């Protein structure tokens, strides 16, 4: 009895462990990830995961249905110890999941009856089973699910369909690519990896190398339907690659496609060129306007205009004027090969006809040509680009303010003259400025000189004062000496007088030295304050 | 969870590529992380009917349990502006409870969000920015979902 019991326990343990192992090999299927064979009713769909309901629950408060997992995840943030609760995602009614929340069995049955593809369909299983049975299918029937190798001493796993062939876990090498691997994985290798193995295309039944599979399915497979070559121009038909030629022969769009594409291309080119031209025109108009303003300001003095008219050589109708600016410009026109932009007929008479012979009539302006042209008005002293500018600017009429010109070249020459005038006016202005500058310097000089003389006068006055003071003191001393002479019985004491005379002399000499110092400082050009300080100094010294 | 998110987004994408309400168009959905939609607003003089507004959806791996991040994008080619609205900041951030953690519900989807924003714009009567727009645009470095908006205006 005890032995029986032990045996039963062992069998149970074996069964449990093998079940656990098979679960490890084939983890439970996530039913949300399944592909459904047929479309399902939107009413059977959980609004959260958009799959047919999985273990549906109904909220008693509002009757809305959700998958149990979906509503639990939604309410995961609003945890409460009384069980899952929160607001209904559809209508925001506060609700909770109770023990009786499961929906009626009929909904479960309907959703479990939907046909799904086996989750191993990518590995090759073609089974389509009901959703409720898919777990059983994978666990028990599916040939592409893993199970343990049947060999006793082998611990590895093998696909169920290969299990009957015994242990396949021995090394082989692929016949095509020479890679070594186990026999059990050879089939998968052949099917998806091996680059040298041919697989048959399902559409065209042709054997294709794995490594060429991408290009085959994209470009070469004759059974893949491709759009008509005239699709961009309106043909909506699609046909298999092999029959594309047949269609192309009958399709008007396809026939016209090369021409239409060429036209489209040309149109694009033309548009690009036109854009360039428009930009150029803007630049030119800006420059033109600038020139025009210069011209109109210049033409206000009438005598210069008269001079201009007489000096323009082309007005006289001479074809060649070498050495003159007109001839030079002509040469430049030809050099830069902008002959394609022919002047309007009136101008041709004024140009040397021999140089116009090799004009390329149909040549279009290459877009590159515009590259060196900077936007904004052109500097007026560059003759060569100017020639180009006015070749192209010729179509729009010269403004009436400048009078009618016989040709753009004429216009150009007059402009040249105006520039020359501008130049001379500039130089006159420069001279005037120079004169004014020197005048100003002179004035400044004069004022300084005046100031110096004023200072000298001051110093002279000071010296006169000093003189007066010294003479006054001399007189006082003499007077004192005389009084003493008269009062004293003793004769005049010469030593006294001599002493007084020496004192006066000393005083005079100090005054003189002070004056010299003052003169020195005045000469050094010191200001009024200094002068006042000086006179004070002189006074104290006195 | 990532599986559920991508599966649901795939289903939504299939539906969106089929039919969409008028005025809403899918622009790009190259991956299952960022989608862009174009909105046009009919019947509101504030928004010219020819003008389109670009919405950007950013999905987290826990979509649809978590709300996607939805902002308006401005671009120059094609020309897309940020629509003027009292609840839309100049940097494109939308103050809408639907897009916040509290207001979000996993039942919503890209289409329903687009419709909500479209109707929010269509019902707008004030051509103005939110108060403190310049300050917010200058100082805000947060993701829209981290900002604590105060939803006070039940009229939109």
Interface residues (C-beta under 8 A of the other chain):
Chain A: X30 X32 X33 X47 X48 X49 X50 X51 X70 X73 X74 X76 X77 X87 X89 X90 X92
Chain B: X1 X3 X4 X7 X8 X11 X12 X64 X65 X101 X105 X106 X107 X109
